[in-house]
Amino acid sequence: MNEVVGRDDLLFVTLDTLRYDVAVELAEAGRLPTLSRYLPGGQWEKRHAPGNFTYASHHAMFQGFLPTPATPGPHPRLFAARFAGSETTVGRTFVYDAPDLVTALGDAGYHTVCLGGVGFFNKRSAVGSVLPGLFRDSRWEPAFSVASPRSFDAQIDCAERIVAALPPQRRLFLFVNVSALHQPNWFHQPGATEATGDTRETHAAALEYVDQRIGRLFAAASRRRRCFAIVCSDHGTAYGEDGYTGHRLGHDSVWTVPYAHFFLEPAAPGAA
């Protein structure tokens, strides 16, 4: 990461609330054709979330504590604050002295952008302003929210405008919190209604909606130069397993998340 930071643009996408098992099932069934082209080996990596709800998990991730591989560690990290005695900081880790990764990337010359999704990014309250407040440029509007059936389309439209307006020489760190998977998500499945509510199947339909559009986001993020991308969930959610529903609880459906990182190569000049 010491070679990547300062050379490439960076994209960090959290598919808020996405369950690992649903993500794997859809990839194996060929229902995620876009994401599967980019996932290393066409597969999600199984990891453990650093928190069991959005606010806690993103605080940890913005400090470099990305989801941890679901195998015995210690596991070296991509990013880490300088901290005496850290067992997960290695020579390849991008180490910083700032209070968080977002600030560190800004200090390194990146234009840091947050495209919020769920309520912890909506800037309508003090608590909803904490996470987006780390960024030099943060955007949220009702069209990005969990209540919008086309939330990801609106976020990508905004991302494309931001990339187009940025000076070519300026590096970009673009963070997108995708709200489409979070409840309510019933409207992503044909035939479902508000009365029938959210289910594991509507959750899967929401992921298919995201997959159909995420190629546009990848194209925008890599339009100017090579881009290092991280795509993961911040936590999962329960749909009645063992009597549990929702998240902010200690169930495996919440703690286990899909993760991937990869490079996005810029399109050849003149390519469509």
N, C-alpha and C positions, 0 to 999 in steps of 0.2 A: 504493500500500500504506500510505502514511501516513494515509489516510482510513479504510482497512479495519481496520488494527490499532487496537484500542481501541473499535471500534464493532461489528464482527461477530465471530461465533465462527469458528474456523479448524479445518479438517479436512485432514489430510495422510495419504494412503493410498499405501503402496508395495506394488505387486503384485510381490512378490519373485521375481526370475528371469524375469519375463515378456519374451518375445521381441517385438520390434517387428513382424516379418513375420507372426507368428501373430496378433497383436492386430489388425492391419490386415485380414488375410484374413477373420477371423471377423466383423469389423464390416461389411465389404463384402458378406459373404454373408448378413447379417441374423441372425447367430447371437449377437449381443450387443445384444438389444433394449433392455435397461435402460441400459447405458452409452452406447449410441448416442444416446439421448434427451438426454444431458447433454454429450457431446463437442461442442465448437464445430464447427458444420457437419456433425455426425455423424461426424467423422473424428479419428483420433489425429494428433498432431503428431510428426514424426520428430525425435528428439534424440540427443545423445551422452551416455552416462552419465559421471558424474564419477569412477567407479571400476569395476573389473571383478569385484568381489565385495562381499558385503553390508557387511562391516565398514568397508572403505575408502569405499564409496559413501555410506553413511549419515553417516559422520563429515563428509564434504564437504557433504552436503545440510543437515545440522544446523548448518552454518556459513554457509548461504545459497547454496551452490554447487549449485543444482538442475541437472538435465540441461540441456545447452546445445543450442539449435537447431542442426540439422545443415546450417547454411549459414554462409558467412563472416561473422565478427563485426567488432567486438565487439558483444555482446548485453547490453542492460541487465538487471540482476537485480531480482527482487522484494524480496529481503532481502540486507543486506550489513553486515558489521562495519565500523566506521569504520577506514579503512586508507588512508594517504597514497598517492596515485598510482593508486588504483583506476580502471580504465578502464570498468568495468561498473556503477559506482554513479552514478545519475542523480537528478534531483529527485524522481522518483516512488518511488524505492527507500526502503524502511524501513531506516534506518541505526541501528545500535545499538552500544553500547560494552561490552556484556557479552562473555564469552568464546565464546558460541555463541548461536544463535537461540532455542533452547528456554529458556535462562536469561533472555534478553532479553524473551521473551514473559511469563515468570513475573514479571519485574520490572515489566512493563506491566500487571499485574493479572490475567493469565490463569491459570486452573487448568490445568496442563500434565499430560497423561495419555498414557501409552504402553501400548498393548496389543501385546505382543510376539508374535512368531511363530516365526521360525527361531532356531537355537541361539545366535546372538549377542545375543539378547534374553531368554534363559531364566533368567538370574541364578543359574545353578547353578555358575558358576565366576567367577573374577575377570574374565576377558575377556568373559564373557557378562553382566556387570553394568555395563560401562562405558557403553554406549549408553542402557539404561534408567535408569542413574543420573543422567542429565541432567534427568529429569522429577521433578516433585513427587509424582506418583502413577504407579507402573508396575506392570503386571499381567502375569503369565505363568503358565500351567498346562499340563499335558500335553495337554489338549484343544485348545490353540491350536497345537500343534506340527505339524511336517511329517508326522509319522506318523499323524495323525488325519484320517480321511476327511471329517469334519465340522468341521474347524478354524475355518472362517470363520463358521459358525453360532454356535459357542461364543464367538468374539470379539464378534460382534454382540450376543449376549445380554448380555455383560458391558458393552458400550458403552451399551446401553439402560438398564441399571441405574445406571451412572455418571451419565448425563444426567438421569435422573429424580431422583437424589439431590442434584444440584447446585443451590444457591440460584439463583433466576431472574436475579438481578442480576450474578452472577459470569460473566465471560467464560471460554470454554473453548477450549483448543488440544488437539485429540484427534489423536493419531498412531496409525495402525494398520499394522503390518507383516503383510501377508497371506502366510501360508506355503503356501497351497494349490498354487501353481504350482511350487514347489520340489520337487525329487526327494525322496522317491518320490511320483509322481503317477499311477501306473498305475491305482490303484483308482478314479479318476474316470471311466474309460471302461468301459462294459459289455463284458464278454468278455475284457478284459485281465487278466493274472495277474502275480503277482510274478515268475514265471519268464520271461514275455515282456518284462517290464521297462518302463521309461519310454521314450516315443517322442515325436516331435513331435505325434502325434495325441493322446496322453494329456495332453500339455501343453495342447493346445487344449481338451480336455474339462474340464480343471481350470479354465480361464478361463471356460467356459460355466457351471460350477458357481458361480463367484464372481459372474458377471453375474446369475444367478438370485436372488442374495441381497443384492447391494449396495444395492438400493433401500431395504432396511430400515435400513442404516447411514446412507444419505443422509437418510432421514426422521428418524432419531434426532439426527443432527448439526444439523439445521435446525429442530428442534422448538421451540426457545425464541426464536430470532431468525435473521436471515439469516446464512448461513455461506459463507465463501470456502473452496473445496475445491481441493486439488491431488491428482491421481491420476496415478501414473507407475510405471515400473519402475526398480529400482536398477541392474539389469544384465540382460543376457539369458543364454542358455546354449546350448551347441552340442550337437547330436545327430548327430555324425559328419561334419559338414561339413568338407571338407579334412582329414579324419582327426582332427579335434578333438572332444572330448567334455567337457561340463561348462563351468565358467567359471573365473575367476581366470587368464584368458589373453587375448591381444590379437586375438581374431577379431571380425569385423564382427557376427556373431550375438550377441556378448557386449556390444560397445560401443554398439550401436544399440538405443534403447529408445523405447517409446511414452510420450507425455506429454500431459496436458491440465490446464487449470485453468478454473474456472467458479464462478458463485455458485449456491447452493442457497437458494431462497426458502422461508420458513416457510409451513407449511400454514395455510389460513384457519381461524379459530376455529370449532371444531365439526366440521371436516372429518375424514373417516375416515383 
